[in-house]
């Protein structure tokens, strides 16, 4: 269903009963860094069967565990000044989800294809179609692991990865494993709004900031209104692109290939209250999708 969140007071009034049930533990940041991921190789489902690297995080124990396939944005998977180390956003989410009992799998769609970032490249050398095929390859690889429950999978993506998740949600094939939920952080919704043939074939949650000037909220609002039973929209007041980053000052990006204004400029950075709420919202969506208490 559509959830327009105009401000913090309204949001709290909508969620107070649920918040009390969840407790304060999920509001707090993770208390330790996640273990270093295992790096595995798996094939994309593209025509070339491109060998990709996947960064795998596992909870302790034998499982089988539900799994979250996480898709990086246009800037890639890694920290800009620490090659080979996942960015703080990815590391933080991996830590939280593993603590909640999920396998987390990050496919690297860029590095194996010789690309570091596509944020400022037009046309983009790694397309949404490439990345949808990467999701399919990740699903196939994870489905064969004894510690993964192939009947309980979810997708999580940010920006370009979120737009990929939505593309997958509109194309999902019956032979794919049981992907129960797609969660998209600040995707570009315009392409789907303008495509009368697109419809989400799995439940979809869109998390977006009301002040996002890179992937604006308005097309996502209209898309959610079109599919009220399949899309849940959560909009965070005063938040810009990348609001869930652990600690990133809001800053102006320049030279971007695609912006609504055509200027190549947009803002990105943390909005603390939106980040706290999003951490709780993602947990609630996953728990509901997997029928967990």
C-alpha positions in Angstrom: 0.0 0.0 0.0 1.0 3.6 -0.4 2.4 5.3 2.7 3.0 9.0 2.3 5.0 10.1 5.3 4.9 13.9 5.6 6.9 14.3 8.7 8.3 12.7 11.9 5.2 13.4 14.0 2.9 11.6 11.6 5.3 8.8 11.2 5.6 8.2 14.9 1.8 8.2 15.3 1.5 5.5 12.6 4.2 3.3 14.1 4.1 3.8 17.8 2.4 0.5 18.6 4.8 -1.4 16.4 7.8 0.4 17.7 6.9 -0.6 21.3 6.6 -4.2 20.2 10.0 -4.2 18.5 11.8 -2.5 21.3 14.8 -0.2 21.3 17.4 -2.7 20.2 16.8 -2.1 16.5 17.1 1.7 16.8 20.7 1.5 18.0 23.5 1.2 15.5 25.3 -2.1 15.1 27.8 -2.5 17.9 30.6 -4.2 16.0 31.8 -4.5 12.4 30.7 -7.5 10.5 33.2 -10.3 9.9 35.1 -10.0 6.6 33.1 -11.5 3.8 34.0 -14.6 2.0 34.7 -13.8 -1.7 33.3 -16.3 -4.1 33.1 -16.6 -7.9 29.8 -17.2 -9.6 28.5 -16.8 -13.2 26.1 -14.1 -14.3 23.1 -15.3 -16.2 24.1 -13.0 -19.1 25.0 -14.5 -22.5 28.7 -14.5 -21.8 28.2 -16.2 -18.4 30.5 -13.4 -17.1 32.4 -14.7 -14.0 31.5 -12.3 -11.1 32.8 -11.9 -7.6 30.3 -12.2 -4.8 30.9 -11.0 -1.2 29.2 -13.4 1.1 28.3 -12.9 4.8 26.8 -15.7 6.9 25.4 -16.0 10.4 26.8 -18.5 12.7 25.4 -22.0 12.4 24.4 -24.4 9.7 21.1 -22.9 8.6 19.4 -23.0 6.2 19.0 -19.2 6.5 16.9 -16.7 4.5 19.1 -14.7 2.1 19.3 -11.1 1.0 20.9 -10.3 -2.3 22.2 -6.7 -2.1 22.8 -4.5 -5.2 25.3 -1.6 -5.0 24.7 1.8 -6.6 26.3 3.5 -9.6 29.5 4.2 -7.5 30.2 0.5 -7.0 30.6 -1.7 -4.0 33.8 -0.5 -2.5 34.9 2.4 -0.4 36.5 5.2 -2.6 39.8 5.3 -0.6 40.0 1.7 0.4 40.0 -0.6 -2.6 38.8 -4.1 -1.8 36.9 -2.9 1.3 33.1 -2.6 1.1 31.8 0.9 1.6 30.6 1.8 5.0 26.9 1.7 3.9 27.3 -1.9 2.6 29.3 -3.0 5.6 26.9 -1.5 8.0 23.8 -3.1 6.4 25.6 -6.5 6.1 26.4 -6.4 9.8 22.8 -5.6 10.8 21.3 -8.2 8.6 23.7 -11.0 9.6 22.9 -10.2 13.2 19.2 -10.7 12.4 19.9 -14.1 10.9 20.2 -13.5 7.2 22.8 -14.6 4.7 23.8 -11.4 2.8 25.3 -11.6 -0.7 26.7 -8.6 -2.6 27.4 -9.3 -6.3 30.1 -7.0 -7.8 28.6 -6.1 -11.2 31.4 -3.6 -12.0 34.9 -4.8 -11.1 34.8 -8.1 -13.2 33.7 -6.0 -16.2 36.5 -3.5 -15.8 34.4 -0.7 -14.4 34.7 1.3 -11.2 31.7 3.6 -11.4 29.0 4.5 -13.8 27.7 7.6 -12.1 29.3 10.0 -14.6 29.3 7.8 -17.7 26.8 8.1 -20.5 25.8 5.7 -21.9 26.5 3.3 -19.1 28.8 0.4 -19.9 27.0 -1.9 -17.4 23.3 -1.7 -18.0 20.2 -2.6 -15.9 19.8 -5.7 -18.0 23.4 -6.8 -17.2 22.6 -6.4 -13.5 19.2 -8.2 -13.7 21.2 -11.2 -15.2 23.6 -10.8 -12.3 20.7 -11.2 -9.8 19.6 -14.3 -11.6 23.1 -15.7 -11.4 23.3 -14.9 -7.7 19.9 -16.6 -7.1 21.1 -19.7 -8.9 24.4 -19.9 -7.0 22.8 -19.2 -3.6 20.0 -21.8 -4.2 22.6 -24.5 -4.4 24.2 -23.7 -1.0 23.1 -25.9 1.9 23.1 -23.0 4.3 20.6 -21.0 2.2 16.8 -21.5 2.2 15.9 -21.0 -1.5 12.3 -20.5 -0.6 13.1 -17.4 1.4 15.1 -14.8 -0.6 14.8 -11.0 -0.8 16.4 -8.3 -2.9 17.8 -5.0 -1.5 19.3 -2.3 -3.7 20.5 1.3 -3.6 20.1 3.9 -6.4 21.2 2.2 -9.6 21.0 -1.1 -7.7 17.5 -0.2 -6.6 16.5 0.6 -10.1 17.9 -2.9 -11.0 15.8 -4.5 -8.3 12.7 -2.8 -9.7 13.6 -4.0 -13.2 13.9 -7.5 -11.9 10.6 -7.2 -10.1 8.9 -6.5 -13.4 10.5 -9.4 -15.2 10.7 -12.1 -12.6 10.4 -15.6 -14.1 8.6 -18.5 -12.6 11.7 -20.6 -12.5 13.5 -18.1 -10.2 13.7 -19.1 -6.6 11.1 -17.8 -4.2 12.0 -14.1 -4.0 9.5 -12.8 -1.5 10.3 -9.1 -1.3 12.2 -6.4 -3.2 13.4 -3.3 -1.2 14.6 -0.3 -3.3 16.4 2.6 -1.7 16.0 5.8 -3.8 15.5 4.2 -7.2 14.8 6.0 -10.4 11.1 5.5 -10.8 10.4 7.6 -13.9 11.2 4.8 -16.4 8.7 2.5 -14.8 6.0 5.2 -14.5 6.4 5.9 -18.2 6.2 2.2 -19.2 2.6 1.0 -19.3 3.6 -2.6 -19.5 5.6 -2.6 -16.3 4.1 -4.0 -13.1 5.7 -5.5 -10.0 5.4 -9.2 -9.9 6.7 -9.5 -6.3 6.0 -7.2 -3.3 8.0 -4.1 -3.6 9.0 -1.5 -0.9 10.4 1.9 -2.1 12.3 4.0 0.5 13.0 7.5 -0.7 13.7 11.0 0.6 11.3 13.9 0.0 14.2 16.2 -0.8 16.0 13.8 -3.2 17.1 15.8 -6.3 18.9 12.9 -8.0 16.1 10.4 -8.1 13.0 12.4 -7.1 10.2 11.1 -5.0 7.3 12.2 -7.2 7.5 9.5 -9.9 7.7 6.9 -7.1 4.6 8.4 -5.4 2.6 8.1 -8.7 3.9 4.6 -9.3 2.8 3.5 -5.8 -0.6 5.0 -6.4 -0.8 2.9 -9.6 -0.1 -0.3 -7.8 -1.4 0.2 -4.2 -1.5 -3.5 -3.5 2.0 -4.3 -4.7 4.1 -1.2 -3.8 4.6 0.2 -0.4 6.2 3.7 -0.5 8.0 5.1 2.6 9.0 8.7 2.2 11.3 10.4 4.6 11.0 14.1 5.3 14.0 16.3 4.5 16.1 13.3 3.3 18.3 13.5 0.1 19.9 10.7 -1.9 22.0 8.3 0.2 20.3 9.2 3.5 21.0 5.8 5.0 24.8 6.1 4.9 26.3 5.7 8.4 27.9 9.1 8.7 28.2 11.2 5.5 27.8 14.9 5.5 25.3 16.1 2.9 27.3 17.3 -0.1 26.9 18.4 -3.7 27.8 15.9 -6.4 28.8 17.3 -9.8 29.3 15.8 -13.3 26.6 13.2 -12.9 25.4 11.6 -16.1 21.7 11.6 -15.4 19.9 14.2 -13.2 16.3 15.5 -13.5 17.6 19.1 -13.7 20.0 18.3 -16.5 22.7 20.1 -14.6 24.6 17.0 -13.5 24.3 18.2 -9.9 22.6 16.5 -7.0 22.9 16.2 -3.2 23.7 13.1 -1.2 24.4 12.4 2.4 23.0 11.1 5.7 19.8 12.2 7.3 20.0 10.7 10.8 16.3 10.4 11.6 15.5 8.9 8.2 18.4 6.5 8.6 17.1 5.3 12.0 13.6 4.9 10.6 14.8 3.0 7.5 16.8 0.5 9.6 13.6 -0.3 11.4 11.5 -0.3 8.3 13.7 -2.7 6.4 13.7 -5.1 9.4 9.9 -5.0 9.6 9.5 -5.6 5.9 11.8 -8.6 5.9 10.2 -10.1 9.1 6.8 -9.8 7.5 7.9 -11.3 4.2 9.5 -14.2 5.9 6.9 -14.5 8.6 9.4 -14.1 11.4 8.4 -12.9 14.9 
